Each structure stands twice: as C-alpha cells, then as structure tokens.
Amino acid sequence: MAKRKMIGNLLVEAGIISVKTLERALEMQKGNGKRLGLLLRDLGIVTEEEVLYALGRQCGLKTMIGFSGQDFDKELLDLIPARLAFSKIIFPLKQDRRSLTLVTLDPFDYATFDAITKKTRKKIHLTLSTREEIMAAIEQ
C-alpha cells in the first residue's frame, strides 16, 4: 500500500504554501497540537477550501460544495439525529440498501462512523465539505 502524503506536502505541491511556510507551521504545531490544516487556516494562511482540497487528496476522498440547497428525504435525514449532525459536523447525503454516504469535515472520526455503521447496518462512504456547507445543510 502506498504511503499517504502529509497534508502539508500536498499544500506545497499544489503551490498553496511554500516549503518555508510549512516548516514554520510545523514548528508552531509542536507547541499547540492542532492539526496542520486547521492551524494554517486559523492563521489565515490557507482557506478552508484549500485545506479541504488537500485533505481530499490525502485521504482519496471526493470533496463537495453546493449541496446544502438541495432537498433531502426525511427517511435519509432521520438516519443521523440533528444533535449528532451538529456536534460531529456530518450530514447524510444519500443511501441505498447497503450503503450510506456521509458528508464530513473530519474523515478521521472513526468512532462516530463505526457507531453509525452499527446503528444503520450500512457501509459508510465519506465525502468532504466545509464546515459552513455542512452546517447550512443541517440547518435547512
């Protein structure tokens, strides 16, 4: 299995940040323990969409913007309680007999995805989106 590239390296490869910026951010990260993408976003160095793009490439996941204005079936929405959707920033995008596609901000929240798999008995597929997009879909 190929080794997954680090998000900082993906941001450098995409020309979004320089190697020097990455080195400085990694030094800052040692002191606060934040994930690199969040640190760079909070510092105003990258946008959330740029982090999303790099995270999608890192994890091999699709990214999606612009779904929050769609209408979704109540049966689909009932799969994820609103409280859970707000606290974990996840949204059910579509389902079939055996699978459920969730939009998430954090593809590393394995405990939540495992719990949803057990509850729904469906295989989970992930798509990434921004906090704002997911929250807008939940609020709708």
N, CA, C and O atoms as CSV, one atom per row, in Angstrom:
chain,resi,resn,atom,element,x,y,z
A,1,MET,N,N,0.846,-1.182,0.000
A,1,MET,CA,C,0.000,0.000,0.000
A,1,MET,C,C,0.885,1.237,0.000
A,1,MET,O,O,1.859,1.298,0.751
A,2,ALA,N,N,0.563,2.217,-0.826
A,2,ALA,CA,C,1.351,3.438,-0.919
A,2,ALA,C,C,1.196,4.271,0.348
A,2,ALA,O,O,0.125,4.331,0.952
A,3,LYS,N,N,2.289,4.907,0.729
A,3,LYS,CA,C,2.246,5.758,1.913
A,3,LYS,C,C,1.478,7.027,1.594
A,3,LYS,O,O,1.669,7.632,0.539
A,4,ARG,N,N,0.615,7.422,2.506
A,4,ARG,CA,C,-0.204,8.603,2.327
A,4,ARG,C,C,0.647,9.855,2.501
A,4,ARG,O,O,1.398,9.959,3.471
A,5,LYS,N,N,0.538,10.808,1.574
A,5,LYS,CA,C,1.291,12.052,1.671
A,5,LYS,C,C,0.708,12.918,2.780
A,5,LYS,O,O,-0.501,12.935,3.008
A,6,MET,N,N,1.578,13.623,3.451
A,6,MET,CA,C,1.146,14.524,4.518
A,6,MET,C,C,0.475,15.746,3.910
A,6,MET,O,O,0.831,16.183,2.816
A,7,ILE,N,N,-0.503,16.292,4.630
A,7,ILE,CA,C,-1.291,17.398,4.096
A,7,ILE,C,C,-0.419,18.613,3.786
A,7,ILE,O,O,-0.667,19.322,2.812
A,8,GLY,N,N,0.598,18.853,4.611
A,8,GLY,CA,C,1.498,19.982,4.345
A,8,GLY,C,C,2.210,19.841,3.018
A,8,GLY,O,O,2.346,20.813,2.275
A,9,ASN,N,N,2.665,18.636,2.715
A,9,ASN,CA,C,3.339,18.390,1.442
A,9,ASN,C,C,2.385,18.572,0.262
A,9,ASN,O,O,2.781,19.060,-0.796
A,10,LEU,N,N,1.142,18.180,0.450
A,10,LEU,CA,C,0.147,18.370,-0.614
A,10,LEU,C,C,-0.125,19.848,-0.854
A,10,LEU,O,O,-0.300,20.269,-1.997
A,11,LEU,N,N,-0.162,20.639,0.217
A,11,LEU,CA,C,-0.360,22.085,0.070
A,11,LEU,C,C,0.830,22.723,-0.642
A,11,LEU,O,O,0.657,23.638,-1.447
A,12,VAL,N,N,2.036,22.244,-0.347
A,12,VAL,CA,C,3.228,22.740,-1.031
A,12,VAL,C,C,3.192,22.347,-2.504
A,12,VAL,O,O,3.429,23.186,-3.373
A,13,GLU,N,N,2.898,21.080,-2.795
A,13,GLU,CA,C,2.836,20.596,-4.184
A,13,GLU,C,C,1.816,21.374,-5.012
A,13,GLU,O,O,2.022,21.625,-6.200
A,14,ALA,N,N,0.716,21.750,-4.367
A,14,ALA,CA,C,-0.332,22.490,-5.075
A,14,ALA,C,C,0.024,23.971,-5.238
A,14,ALA,O,O,-0.707,24.718,-5.888
A,15,GLY,N,N,1.143,24.393,-4.650
A,15,GLY,CA,C,1.553,25.793,-4.756
A,15,GLY,C,C,0.777,26.719,-3.837
A,15,GLY,O,O,0.802,27.936,-4.019
A,16,ILE,N,N,0.094,26.164,-2.860
A,16,ILE,CA,C,-0.725,26.962,-1.948
A,16,ILE,C,C,0.130,27.596,-0.859
A,16,ILE,O,O,-0.111,28.735,-0.460
A,17,ILE,N,N,1.132,26.856,-0.376
A,17,ILE,CA,C,2.068,27.392,0.606
A,17,ILE,C,C,3.493,27.050,0.163
A,17,ILE,O,O,3.707,26.170,-0.671
A,18,SER,N,N,4.450,27.760,0.736
A,18,SER,CA,C,5.858,27.482,0.421
A,18,SER,C,C,6.415,26.462,1.408
A,18,SER,O,O,5.812,26.179,2.443
A,19,VAL,N,N,7.571,25.921,1.067
A,19,VAL,CA,C,8.241,24.981,1.957
A,19,VAL,C,C,8.580,25.683,3.274
A,19,VAL,O,O,8.446,25.089,4.344
A,20,LYS,N,N,9.017,26.935,3.202
A,20,LYS,CA,C,9.378,27.687,4.412
A,20,LYS,C,C,8.146,27.887,5.303
A,20,LYS,O,O,8.244,27.758,6.523
A,21,THR,N,N,7.008,28.194,4.716
A,21,THR,CA,C,5.773,28.347,5.490
A,21,THR,C,C,5.415,27.035,6.163
A,21,THR,O,O,5.005,27.023,7.324
A,22,LEU,N,N,5.565,25.931,5.447
A,22,LEU,CA,C,5.290,24.618,6.020
A,22,LEU,C,C,6.209,24.349,7.206
A,22,LEU,O,O,5.755,23.886,8.253
A,23,GLU,N,N,7.490,24.635,7.049
A,23,GLU,CA,C,8.444,24.409,8.145
A,23,GLU,C,C,8.062,25.228,9.379
A,23,GLU,O,O,8.094,24.716,10.499
A,24,ARG,N,N,7.706,26.481,9.179
A,24,ARG,CA,C,7.307,27.345,10.308
A,24,ARG,C,C,6.031,26.832,10.963
A,24,ARG,O,O,5.917,26.814,12.188
A,25,ALA,N,N,5.078,26.418,10.145
A,25,ALA,CA,C,3.816,25.920,10.693
A,25,ALA,C,C,4.029,24.636,11.486
A,25,ALA,O,O,3.397,24.431,12.523
A,26,LEU,N,N,4.915,23.777,11.003
A,26,LEU,CA,C,5.197,22.544,11.733
A,26,LEU,C,C,5.837,22.841,13.086
A,26,LEU,O,O,5.565,22.144,14.063
A,27,GLU,N,N,6.670,23.852,13.151
A,27,GLU,CA,C,7.256,24.261,14.436
A,27,GLU,C,C,6.171,24.767,15.382
A,27,GLU,O,O,6.164,24.427,16.565
A,28,MET,N,N,5.255,25.581,14.857
A,28,MET,CA,C,4.148,26.104,15.669
A,28,MET,C,C,3.245,24.969,16.138
A,28,MET,O,O,2.740,24.987,17.261
A,29,GLN,N,N,3.050,23.993,15.275
A,29,GLN,CA,C,2.167,22.872,15.585
A,29,GLN,C,C,2.681,22.083,16.787
A,29,GLN,O,O,1.891,21.566,17.575
A,30,LYS,N,N,3.989,21.992,16.926
A,30,LYS,CA,C,4.566,21.257,18.055
A,30,LYS,C,C,4.099,21.830,19.388
A,30,LYS,O,O,3.919,21.092,20.357
A,31,GLY,N,N,3.905,23.138,19.437
A,31,GLY,CA,C,3.516,23.780,20.686
A,31,GLY,C,C,2.044,23.708,21.017
A,31,GLY,O,O,1.668,23.812,22.185
A,32,ASN,N,N,1.195,23.530,20.007
A,32,ASN,CA,C,-0.240,23.571,20.316
A,32,ASN,C,C,-1.003,22.296,19.974
A,32,ASN,O,O,-2.149,22.147,20.399
A,33,GLY,N,N,-0.413,21.379,19.225
A,33,GLY,CA,C,-1.049,20.093,18.950
A,33,GLY,C,C,-2.202,20.123,17.961
A,33,GLY,O,O,-2.831,19.089,17.737
A,34,LYS,N,N,-2.503,21.273,17.360
A,34,LYS,CA,C,-3.583,21.348,16.370
A,34,LYS,C,C,-3.191,20.600,15.109
A,34,LYS,O,O,-2.008,20.450,14.803
A,35,ARG,N,N,-4.173,20.142,14.397
A,35,ARG,CA,C,-3.912,19.572,13.082
A,35,ARG,C,C,-3.381,20.677,12.185
A,35,ARG,O,O,-3.801,21.830,12.287
A,36,LEU,N,N,-2.467,20.322,11.317
A,36,LEU,CA,C,-1.770,21.306,10.493
A,36,LEU,C,C,-2.718,22.138,9.648
A,36,LEU,O,O,-2.585,23.360,9.587
A,37,GLY,N,N,-3.668,21.493,8.999
A,37,GLY,CA,C,-4.615,22.231,8.153
A,37,GLY,C,C,-5.400,23.266,8.944
A,37,GLY,O,O,-5.604,24.386,8.475
A,38,LEU,N,N,-5.840,22.897,10.142
A,38,LEU,CA,C,-6.578,23.842,10.987
A,38,LEU,C,C,-5.691,24.990,11.450
A,38,LEU,O,O,-6.126,26.140,11.500
A,39,LEU,N,N,-4.457,24.673,11.786
A,39,LEU,CA,C,-3.515,25.705,12.214
A,39,LEU,C,C,-3.293,26.715,11.091
A,39,LEU,O,O,-3.367,27.924,11.312
A,40,LEU,N,N,-3.023,26.217,9.894
A,40,LEU,CA,C,-2.800,27.112,8.752
A,40,LEU,C,C,-4.042,27.936,8.433
A,40,LEU,O,O,-3.938,29.111,8.081
A,41,ARG,N,N,-5.215,27.322,8.555
A,41,ARG,CA,C,-6.462,28.055,8.314
A,41,ARG,C,C,-6.668,29.126,9.371
A,41,ARG,O,O,-7.014,30.262,9.047
A,42,ASP,N,N,-6.459,28.773,10.633
A,42,ASP,CA,C,-6.650,29.730,11.722
A,42,ASP,C,C,-5.679,30.900,11.640
A,42,ASP,O,O,-5.999,32.008,12.072
A,43,LEU,N,N,-4.497,30.658,11.086
A,43,LEU,CA,C,-3.517,31.724,10.907
A,43,LEU,C,C,-3.825,32.581,9.682
A,43,LEU,O,O,-3.179,33.606,9.465
A,44,GLY,N,N,-4.806,32.170,8.884
A,44,GLY,CA,C,-5.170,32.922,7.688
A,44,GLY,C,C,-4.240,32.672,6.516
A,44,GLY,O,O,-4.238,33.438,5.552
A,45,ILE,N,N,-3.457,31.619,6.586
A,45,ILE,CA,C,-2.503,31.294,5.527
A,45,ILE,C,C,-3.183,30.553,4.386
A,45,ILE,O,O,-2.834,30.749,3.221
A,46,VAL,N,N,-4.146,29.706,4.711
A,46,VAL,CA,C,-4.905,28.972,3.703
A,46,VAL,C,C,-6.389,29.142,3.988
A,46,VAL,O,O,-6.785,29.500,5.097
A,47,THR,N,N,-7.199,28.880,2.980
A,47,THR,CA,C,-8.646,28.912,3.172
A,47,THR,C,C,-9.129,27.515,3.534
A,47,THR,O,O,-8.402,26.535,3.370
A,48,GLU,N,N,-10.338,27.433,4.018
A,48,GLU,CA,C,-10.905,26.123,4.340
A,48,GLU,C,C,-11.044,25.262,3.082
A,48,GLU,O,O,-10.871,24.044,3.140
A,49,GLU,N,N,-11.354,25.890,1.951
A,49,GLU,CA,C,-11.473,25.146,0.701
A,49,GLU,C,C,-10.128,24.555,0.280
A,49,GLU,O,O,-10.083,23.448,-0.257
A,50,GLU,N,N,-9.029,25.282,0.517
A,50,GLU,CA,C,-7.701,24.767,0.187
A,50,GLU,C,C,-7.334,23.578,1.076
A,50,GLU,O,O,-6.756,22.596,0.609
A,51,VAL,N,N,-7.673,23.679,2.349
A,51,VAL,CA,C,-7.439,22.559,3.259
A,51,VAL,C,C,-8.298,21.375,2.829
A,51,VAL,O,O,-7.830,20.236,2.826
A,52,LEU,N,N,-9.533,21.634,2.473
A,52,LEU,CA,C,-10.445,20.588,2.020
A,52,LEU,C,C,-9.879,19.867,0.794
A,52,LEU,O,O,-9.899,18.638,0.727
A,53,TYR,N,N,-9.382,20.625,-0.156
A,53,TYR,CA,C,-8.789,20.054,-1.361
A,53,TYR,C,C,-7.617,19.138,-0.992
A,53,TYR,O,O,-7.534,18.007,-1.470
A,54,ALA,N,N,-6.720,19.631,-0.146
A,54,ALA,CA,C,-5.545,18.842,0.244
A,54,ALA,C,C,-5.950,17.607,1.044
A,54,ALA,O,O,-5.393,16.528,0.841
A,55,LEU,N,N,-6.912,17.755,1.949
A,55,LEU,CA,C,-7.378,16.626,2.753
A,55,LEU,C,C,-8.033,15.571,1.865
A,55,LEU,O,O,-7.843,14.372,2.070
A,56,GLY,N,N,-8.794,16.017,0.893
A,56,GLY,CA,C,-9.405,15.085,-0.055
A,56,GLY,C,C,-8.362,14.298,-0.819
A,56,GLY,O,O,-8.503,13.091,-1.011
A,57,ARG,N,N,-7.313,14.979,-1.256
A,57,ARG,CA,C,-6.222,14.288,-1.961
A,57,ARG,C,C,-5.494,13.342,-1.027
A,57,ARG,O,O,-5.143,12.228,-1.416
A,58,GLN,N,N,-5.263,13.780,0.211
A,58,GLN,CA,C,-4.541,12.955,1.175
A,58,GLN,C,C,-5.291,11.652,1.453
A,58,GLN,O,O,-4.688,10.581,1.521
A,59,CYS,N,N,-6.596,11.754,1.612
A,59,CYS,CA,C,-7.409,10.597,2.004
A,59,CYS,C,C,-8.039,9.864,0.826
A,59,CYS,O,O,-8.656,8.815,1.010
A,60,GLY,N,N,-7.894,10.399,-0.372
A,60,GLY,CA,C,-8.514,9.769,-1.536
A,60,GLY,C,C,-10.025,9.891,-1.516
A,60,GLY,O,O,-10.733,8.982,-1.951
A,61,LEU,N,N,-10.527,11.027,-1.004
A,61,LEU,CA,C,-11.969,11.238,-0.911
A,61,LEU,C,C,-12.409,12.375,-1.821
A,61,LEU,O,O,-11.646,13.300,-2.100
A,62,LYS,N,N,-13.651,12.289,-2.275
A,62,LYS,CA,C,-14.238,13.367,-3.061
A,62,LYS,C,C,-14.532,14.544,-2.145
A,62,LYS,O,O,-14.739,14.378,-0.943
A,63,THR,N,N,-14.547,15.727,-2.729
A,63,THR,CA,C,-14.964,16.924,-1.998
A,63,THR,C,C,-16.212,17.472,-2.671
A,63,THR,O,O,-16.416,17.293,-3.872
A,64,MET,N,N,-17.039,18.141,-1.883
A,64,MET,CA,C,-18.305,18.608,-2.418
A,64,MET,C,C,-18.671,19.954,-1.802
A,64,MET,O,O,-18.631,20.128,-0.584
A,65,ILE,N,N,-19.021,20.886,-2.652
A,65,ILE,CA,C,-19.526,22.190,-2.235
A,65,ILE,C,C,-20.824,22.410,-3.013
A,65,ILE,O,O,-20.928,22.006,-4.171
A,66,GLY,N,N,-21.805,23.043,-2.388
A,66,GLY,CA,C,-23.024,23.401,-3.101
A,66,GLY,C,C,-24.183,22.433,-2.949
A,66,GLY,O,O,-25.153,22.513,-3.704
A,67,PHE,N,N,-24.105,21.524,-1.992
A,67,PHE,CA,C,-25.196,20.567,-1.808
A,67,PHE,C,C,-26.226,21.040,-0.799
A,67,PHE,O,O,-27.317,20.476,-0.727
A,68,SER,N,N,-25.907,22.059,-0.023
A,68,SER,CA,C,-26.771,22.440,1.101
A,68,SER,C,C,-28.131,22.981,0.674
A,68,SER,O,O,-29.058,23.003,1.483
A,69,GLY,N,N,-28.270,23.408,-0.549
A,69,GLY,CA,C,-29.553,23.925,-1.011
A,69,GLY,C,C,-30.497,22.860,-1.529
A,69,GLY,O,O,-31.638,23.167,-1.874
A,70,GLN,N,N,-30.051,21.618,-1.592
A,70,GLN,CA,C,-30.879,20.532,-2.118
A,70,GLN,C,C,-31.915,20.088,-1.086
A,70,GLN,O,O,-31.771,20.331,0.112
A,71,ASP,N,N,-32.945,19.440,-1.578
A,71,ASP,CA,C,-33.931,18.816,-0.709
A,71,ASP,C,C,-33.536,17.359,-0.499
A,71,ASP,O,O,-33.094,16.679,-1.426
A,72,PHE,N,N,-33.704,16.890,0.746
A,72,PHE,CA,C,-33.354,15.512,1.082
A,72,PHE,C,C,-34.555,14.839,1.727
A,72,PHE,O,O,-35.330,15.477,2.440
A,73,ASP,N,N,-34.705,13.523,1.468
A,73,ASP,CA,C,-35.810,12.757,2.033
A,73,ASP,C,C,-35.725,12.710,3.554
A,73,ASP,O,O,-34.636,12.629,4.123
A,74,LYS,N,N,-36.871,12.762,4.197
A,74,LYS,CA,C,-36.921,12.677,5.651
A,74,LYS,C,C,-36.325,11.358,6.141
A,74,LYS,O,O,-35.646,11.331,7.168
A,75,GLU,N,N,-36.569,10.277,5.424
A,75,GLU,CA,C,-36.024,8.970,5.806
A,75,GLU,C,C,-34.495,9.021,5.864
A,75,GLU,O,O,-33.889,8.450,6.770
A,76,LEU,N,N,-33.879,9.696,4.910
A,76,LEU,CA,C,-32.422,9.849,4.894
A,76,LEU,C,C,-31.970,10.714,6.067
A,76,LEU,O,O,-31.025,10.359,6.772
A,77,LEU,N,N,-32.627,11.825,6.276
A,77,LEU,CA,C,-32.241,12.744,7.354
A,77,LEU,C,C,-32.417,12.120,8.730
A,77,LEU,O,O,-31.669,12.432,9.656
A,78,ASP,N,N,-33.400,11.240,8.867
A,78,ASP,CA,C,-33.647,10.590,10.156
A,78,ASP,C,C,-32.546,9.597,10.547
A,78,ASP,O,O,-32.479,9.175,11.701
A,79,LEU,N,N,-31.697,9.227,9.608
A,79,LEU,CA,C,-30.609,8.306,9.926
A,79,LEU,C,C,-29.579,8.918,10.879
A,79,LEU,O,O,-28.926,8.204,11.640
A,80,ILE,N,N,-29.442,10.239,10.829
A,80,ILE,CA,C,-28.476,10.948,11.673
A,80,ILE,C,C,-29.247,11.973,12.504
A,80,ILE,O,O,-29.757,12.952,11.959
A,81,PRO,N,N,-29.337,11.757,13.818
A,81,PRO,CA,C,-30.033,12.730,14.665
A,81,PRO,C,C,-29.389,14.119,14.553
A,81,PRO,O,O,-28.171,14.235,14.418
A,82,ALA,N,N,-30.208,15.156,14.608
A,82,ALA,CA,C,-29.715,16.524,14.441
A,82,ALA,C,C,-28.610,16.869,15.435
A,82,ALA,O,O,-27.636,17.529,15.075
A,83,ARG,N,N,-28.755,16.433,16.664
A,83,ARG,CA,C,-27.742,16.733,17.685
A,83,ARG,C,C,-26.382,16.140,17.285
A,83,ARG,O,O,-25.344,16.786,17.428
A,84,LEU,N,N,-26.410,14.907,16.784
A,84,LEU,CA,C,-25.175,14.262,16.342
A,84,LEU,C,C,-24.605,14.980,15.113
A,84,LEU,O,O,-23.398,15.203,15.017
A,85,ALA,N,N,-25.479,15.333,14.188
A,85,ALA,CA,C,-25.032,16.034,12.979
A,85,ALA,C,C,-24.344,17.351,13.333
A,85,ALA,O,O,-23.291,17.666,12.779
A,86,PHE,N,N,-24.930,18.123,14.255
A,86,PHE,CA,C,-24.335,19.394,14.676
A,86,PHE,C,C,-23.030,19.186,15.436
A,86,PHE,O,O,-22.053,19.893,15.186
A,87,SER,N,N,-22.999,18.240,16.344
A,87,SER,CA,C,-21.805,18.078,17.173
A,87,SER,C,C,-20.635,17.477,16.402
A,87,SER,O,O,-19.483,17.812,16.676
A,88,LYS,N,N,-20.909,16.602,15.449
A,88,LYS,CA,C,-19.845,15.949,14.679
A,88,LYS,C,C,-19.635,16.556,13.296
A,88,LYS,O,O,-18.719,16.169,12.571
A,89,ILE,N,N,-20.480,17.497,12.942
A,89,ILE,CA,C,-20.433,18.170,11.644
A,89,ILE,C,C,-20.425,17.127,10.519
A,89,ILE,O,O,-19.486,17.021,9.730
A,90,ILE,N,N,-21.514,16.372,10.491
A,90,ILE,CA,C,-21.726,15.363,9.453
A,90,ILE,C,C,-23.129,15.533,8.888
A,90,ILE,O,O,-24.008,16.094,9.543
A,91,PHE,N,N,-23.331,15.047,7.677
A,91,PHE,CA,C,-24.638,15.147,7.038
A,91,PHE,C,C,-24.836,13.948,6.126
A,91,PHE,O,O,-23.935,13.600,5.362
A,92,PRO,N,N,-26.017,13.300,6.194
A,92,PRO,CA,C,-26.298,12.167,5.304
A,92,PRO,C,C,-26.639,12.671,3.903
A,92,PRO,O,O,-27.600,13.419,3.725
A,93,LEU,N,N,-25.872,12.272,2.938
A,93,LEU,CA,C,-26.051,12.773,1.578
A,93,LEU,C,C,-26.942,11.874,0.736
A,93,LEU,O,O,-27.834,12.352,0.035
A,94,LYS,N,N,-26.696,10.563,0.807
A,94,LYS,CA,C,-27.542,9.616,0.062
A,94,LYS,C,C,-27.356,8.224,0.642
A,94,LYS,O,O,-26.389,7.947,1.351
A,95,GLN,N,N,-28.302,7.362,0.323
A,95,GLN,CA,C,-28.225,5.980,0.793
A,95,GLN,C,C,-28.810,5.053,-0.255
A,95,GLN,O,O,-29.583,5.455,-1.125
A,96,ASP,N,N,-28.415,3.812,-0.138
A,96,ASP,CA,C,-29.076,2.745,-0.867
A,96,ASP,C,C,-29.237,1.591,0.120
A,96,ASP,O,O,-29.057,1.778,1.323
A,97,ARG,N,N,-29.570,0.415,-0.373
A,97,ARG,CA,C,-29.834,-0.706,0.552
A,97,ARG,C,C,-28.664,-0.998,1.473
A,97,ARG,O,O,-28.856,-1.295,2.651
A,98,ARG,N,N,-27.461,-0.915,0.947
A,98,ARG,CA,C,-26.295,-1.360,1.703
A,98,ARG,C,C,-25.347,-0.260,2.150
A,98,ARG,O,O,-24.471,-0.513,2.977
A,99,SER,N,N,-25.493,0.948,1.633
A,99,SER,CA,C,-24.511,1.976,1.962
A,99,SER,C,C,-25.145,3.332,2.261
A,99,SER,O,O,-26.279,3.621,1.881
A,100,LEU,N,N,-24.362,4.142,2.957
A,100,LEU,CA,C,-24.768,5.488,3.335
A,100,LEU,C,C,-23.590,6.408,3.050
A,100,LEU,O,O,-22.479,6.170,3.523
A,101,THR,N,N,-23.834,7.454,2.280
A,101,THR,CA,C,-22.795,8.444,2.020
A,101,THR,C,C,-22.987,9.604,2.977
A,101,THR,O,O,-24.044,10.232,3.022
A,102,LEU,N,N,-21.927,9.875,3.750
A,102,LEU,CA,C,-21.930,10.989,4.692
A,102,LEU,C,C,-20.986,12.075,4.208
A,102,LEU,O,O,-19.907,11.790,3.687
A,103,VAL,N,N,-21.398,13.312,4.382
A,103,VAL,CA,C,-20.507,14.439,4.149
A,103,VAL,C,C,-19.950,14.811,5.511
A,103,VAL,O,O,-20.697,14.938,6.482
A,104,THR,N,N,-18.638,14.987,5.582
A,104,THR,CA,C,-17.987,15.266,6.857
A,104,THR,C,C,-16.888,16.298,6.693
A,104,THR,O,O,-16.385,16.539,5.596
A,105,LEU,N,N,-16.539,16.888,7.800
A,105,LEU,CA,C,-15.391,17.783,7.867
A,105,LEU,C,C,-14.165,17.018,8.327
A,105,LEU,O,O,-13.038,17.394,8.002
A,106,ASP,N,N,-14.374,15.937,9.087
A,106,ASP,CA,C,-13.289,15.195,9.709
A,106,ASP,C,C,-13.340,13.722,9.317
A,106,ASP,O,O,-14.080,12.949,9.926
A,107,PRO,N,N,-12.568,13.324,8.316
A,107,PRO,CA,C,-12.607,11.925,7.889
A,107,PRO,C,C,-11.912,10.972,8.858
A,107,PRO,O,O,-11.875,9.765,8.617
A,108,PHE,N,N,-11.365,11.496,9.941
A,108,PHE,CA,C,-10.651,10.663,10.907
A,108,PHE,C,C,-11.478,10.364,12.157
A,108,PHE,O,O,-10.946,9.826,13.128
A,109,ASP,N,N,-12.764,10.704,12.150
A,109,ASP,CA,C,-13.636,10.455,13.300
A,109,ASP,C,C,-14.192,9.030,13.220
A,109,ASP,O,O,-15.394,8.819,13.055
A,110,TYR,N,N,-13.288,8.070,13.340
A,110,TYR,CA,C,-13.645,6.664,13.156
A,110,TYR,C,C,-14.696,6.183,14.151
A,110,TYR,O,O,-15.550,5.371,13.796
A,111,ALA,N,N,-14.648,6.666,15.379
A,111,ALA,CA,C,-15.614,6.214,16.392
A,111,ALA,C,C,-17.041,6.563,15.972
A,111,ALA,O,O,-17.950,5.744,16.111
A,112,THR,N,N,-17.235,7.759,15.467
A,112,THR,CA,C,-18.573,8.177,15.018
A,112,THR,C,C,-19.029,7.345,13.832
A,112,THR,O,O,-20.175,6.895,13.796
A,113,PHE,N,N,-18.151,7.136,12.865
A,113,PHE,CA,C,-18.526,6.374,11.675
A,113,PHE,C,C,-18.819,4.910,12.026
A,113,PHE,O,O,-19.727,4.300,11.461
A,114,ASP,N,N,-18.053,4.361,12.951
A,114,ASP,CA,C,-18.321,2.981,13.407
A,114,ASP,C,C,-19.682,2.888,14.093
A,114,ASP,O,O,-20.429,1.935,13.868
A,115,ALA,N,N,-20.005,3.872,14.926
A,115,ALA,CA,C,-21.296,3.881,15.622
A,115,ALA,C,C,-22.452,3.980,14.626
A,115,ALA,O,O,-23.473,3.311,14.784
A,116,ILE,N,N,-22.286,4.813,13.607
A,116,ILE,CA,C,-23.332,4.963,12.589
A,116,ILE,C,C,-23.474,3.669,11.787
A,116,ILE,O,O,-24.587,3.266,11.450
A,117,THR,N,N,-22.361,3.024,11.484
A,117,THR,CA,C,-22.403,1.744,10.773
A,117,THR,C,C,-23.182,0.713,11.581
A,117,THR,O,O,-24.023,-0.003,11.036
A,118,LYS,N,N,-22.904,0.639,12.871
A,118,LYS,CA,C,-23.619,-0.322,13.725
A,118,LYS,C,C,-25.105,-0.003,13.800
A,118,LYS,O,O,-25.943,-0.904,13.754
A,119,LYS,N,N,-25.431,1.280,13.915
A,119,LYS,CA,C,-26.831,1.681,14.048
A,119,LYS,C,C,-27.615,1.448,12.757
A,119,LYS,O,O,-28.742,0.955,12.794
A,120,THR,N,N,-27.018,1.802,11.619
A,120,THR,CA,C,-27.740,1.721,10.348
A,120,THR,C,C,-27.544,0.408,9.608
A,120,THR,O,O,-28.323,0.065,8.719
A,121,ARG,N,N,-26.488,-0.334,9.984
A,121,ARG,CA,C,-26.102,-1.572,9.305
A,121,ARG,C,C,-25.789,-1.332,7.831
A,121,ARG,O,O,-26.055,-2.166,6.964
A,122,LYS,N,N,-25.208,-0.148,7.585
A,122,LYS,CA,C,-24.836,0.222,6.221
A,122,LYS,C,C,-23.344,0.550,6.182
A,122,LYS,O,O,-22.771,1.039,7.156
A,123,LYS,N,N,-22.740,0.269,5.044
A,123,LYS,CA,C,-21.352,0.646,4.844
A,123,LYS,C,C,-21.302,2.163,4.638
A,123,LYS,O,O,-22.101,2.720,3.885
A,124,ILE,N,N,-20.372,2.813,5.302
A,124,ILE,CA,C,-20.255,4.272,5.222
A,124,ILE,C,C,-19.253,4.663,4.142
A,124,ILE,O,O,-18.141,4.137,4.084
A,125,HIS,N,N,-19.666,5.585,3.299
A,125,HIS,CA,C,-18.787,6.205,2.306
A,125,HIS,C,C,-18.700,7.680,2.683
A,125,HIS,O,O,-19.712,8.298,3.014
A,126,LEU,N,N,-17.508,8.240,2.634
A,126,LEU,CA,C,-17.316,9.622,3.051
A,126,LEU,C,C,-17.055,10.546,1.870
A,126,LEU,O,O,-16.411,10.176,0.889
A,127,THR,N,N,-17.570,11.742,1.998
A,127,THR,CA,C,-17.293,12.857,1.101
A,127,THR,C,C,-16.956,14.026,2.010
A,127,THR,O,O,-17.529,14.150,3.093
A,128,LEU,N,N,-16.047,14.873,1.593
A,128,LEU,CA,C,-15.626,16.002,2.416
A,128,LEU,C,C,-16.280,17.294,1.953
A,128,LEU,O,O,-16.533,17.493,0.765
A,129,SER,N,N,-16.546,18.167,2.918
A,129,SER,CA,C,-17.040,19.503,2.610
A,129,SER,C,C,-16.616,20.446,3.725
A,129,SER,O,O,-16.025,20.026,4.721
A,130,THR,N,N,-16.920,21.710,3.548
A,130,THR,CA,C,-16.549,22.718,4.534
A,130,THR,C,C,-17.545,22.741,5.685
A,130,THR,O,O,-18.676,22.271,5.557
A,131,ARG,N,N,-17.112,23.286,6.793
A,131,ARG,CA,C,-17.973,23.457,7.964
A,131,ARG,C,C,-19.225,24.252,7.593
A,131,ARG,O,O,-20.339,23.873,7.954
A,132,GLU,N,N,-19.035,25.341,6.879
A,132,GLU,CA,C,-20.160,26.207,6.519
A,132,GLU,C,C,-21.188,25.469,5.668
A,132,GLU,O,O,-22.391,25.603,5.889
A,133,GLU,N,N,-20.717,24.696,4.701
A,133,GLU,CA,C,-21.623,23.965,3.817
A,133,GLU,C,C,-22.415,22.908,4.589
A,133,GLU,O,O,-23.627,22.783,4.413
A,134,ILE,N,N,-21.736,22.161,5.432
A,134,ILE,CA,C,-22.407,21.106,6.203
A,134,ILE,C,C,-23.407,21.723,7.181
A,134,ILE,O,O,-24.534,21.244,7.312
A,135,MET,N,N,-22.989,22.783,7.864
A,135,MET,CA,C,-23.892,23.422,8.827
A,135,MET,C,C,-25.120,24.010,8.119
A,135,MET,O,O,-26.227,23.957,8.656
A,136,ALA,N,N,-24.935,24.558,6.938
A,136,ALA,CA,C,-26.074,25.102,6.183
A,136,ALA,C,C,-27.045,23.978,5.817
A,136,ALA,O,O,-28.260,24.164,5.885
A,137,ALA,N,N,-26.522,22.829,5.433
A,137,ALA,CA,C,-27.397,21.694,5.105
A,137,ALA,C,C,-28.148,21.208,6.330
A,137,ALA,O,O,-29.339,20.908,6.245
A,138,ILE,N,N,-27.476,21.127,7.464
A,138,ILE,CA,C,-28.124,20.674,8.688
A,138,ILE,C,C,-29.220,21.652,9.097
A,138,ILE,O,O,-30.322,21.237,9.454
A,139,GLU,N,N,-28.926,22.936,9.046
A,139,GLU,CA,C,-29.896,23.956,9.454
A,139,GLU,C,C,-31.114,23.978,8.555
A,139,GLU,O,O,-32.213,24.293,9.010
A,140,GLN,N,N,-30.936,23.649,7.286
A,140,GLN,CA,C,-32.059,23.644,6.351
A,140,GLN,C,C,-33.020,22.532,6.721
A,140,GLN,O,O,-34.041,22.352,6.057
